[in-house]
Amino acid sequence: MDSDPDYTLDSDEPDYLAEKGRQWRAENPNLVLEYAAKRRAVVRDAWDEYVDRDIVWERDAGICHICGEPADPNRWDLDHIVPLRPHDGGPAGRHNYGNVAVSHPSCNYRKNNRRLNRGEQEEARAS
């Protein structure tokens, strides 16, 4: 870490790296979320491609695919339309642009690890 004059291998501050990690995560929230999504997909053997959250946001115009309402650009979920690990035992989805969409965290939480049928999606949009 030549770029940081305060860092030494013999640093007396054991929490130095932890603090640097917290600082980096606070400055790069989208990268943290993208890393977490990739890790979940790799663990489930569902990784197809890197998915850029900004591209998905623009593609979906910031509209939640579940309820049809605008999402908060600073607090939204990248939802897997076909879950990576569905509860119903159906086929698993993949982590790629064709299987992700913008959703409100609350809509995504209610959806859980299942695929919405057309009636459920229409009901969510009506409420």
N, C-alpha and C positions, 0 to 999 in steps of 0.2 A: 504494500500500500504506500508506494512512494509519494502519491499525490496528497496524502494527509500527514502533515508534519507532527501531529500529536500521537500518531500510532507507532508503537514499537512492539516487537515480538515479546519483549519482557515487560509489557505494560502492567502497571500495578492495578489497573482498573479492569477487573474481570468482566464487567458488564459492557465494555466498550463495543464489542462486535454486536451484542444484542441491541444496544441503543442505535448503532448504525443501521441494523436491519429494520428496526421500528421506524426510523427516519425515512429509509428508502421506501418502505411499504406505504407510509403516509404520503409521500411525494409521487408514488406511482400506483394508485389504486386500480387502474385498468389492467396493468401488467400483473398485479397480484391476482385479480379475478381470472384473467386469461390463463395464468399458470395453474390455478386451482381447477379450472375446467379441463385443461389438458391432462392434468394428473388423474382426475376422476376417469376420463375417457381411456387413458393408457391402462390404468388398473383394470378396467372392465374390457380391455381389448377392443375398444370401440373408436380408436383414434383414426381419423381419415386425413384431416388437414388442419392447419392453423386457421382459427376463426378470429378475425379482428372485430372486436365489439363495436368500434366506430363504423365499420362498413355495415354491420347488421342494423345498427341504429339508423343510419341513413337509408338503407334499403327499406326498412319497415316504417320510415317516417316517424319514429318514436311512438308508434301506436302499439298498445298491448294486443297481441294476437288472440288473447283469451276473451277479454271484455270489450275490446274495441275502443277504449279510452286512451288519451295521451298519457304517456309515462313520464316520470321525472327524469330528466337527462343525467342527474347526479345519483339516482338511486333506482336502478332497474335490474332485472334478472335476464340472463341469456338462457332461455328455456329450451330444453330439448323436446321438440314436438312429440317424437316417439322416444320415450325415456331410454336411457342407456341400460337401465335395469328395471324393466316393468314389473309391477307387483302381480299382474294377472298371468304371468308366465308366457305372455306373447313374445313375438320377436323383438329383440333389442334394437334400439336405434343406433345411429352412428354420430360421431362428432364431426359435422361438416355443415357448410352453409345451407344446404337443402333441408337440414333437420333442426335448425335453431331459429328462434324468433325472440323479439322483445316481449317482455311481460312485466307486469307489476310484481314485486316480491310477494304481495298477499295473494294475487291470482295464482302465481306459480306454487306457492305453499299449499293452497287449496287443491290444486290439480295433483300435487304429489307425484309419485312415480307411476302415473297411468296416462294412457292416451285418451284425450277427450273425443267423444263421439259428436256428431253434428248437433244433436239435440242439446247436449250439455253446453256446447259453445254458444248456441243461440240463446239459451237460458242465461248464461253469464252476460251476454251482450244486452239482454233485455232488462237486467236488474240494475 
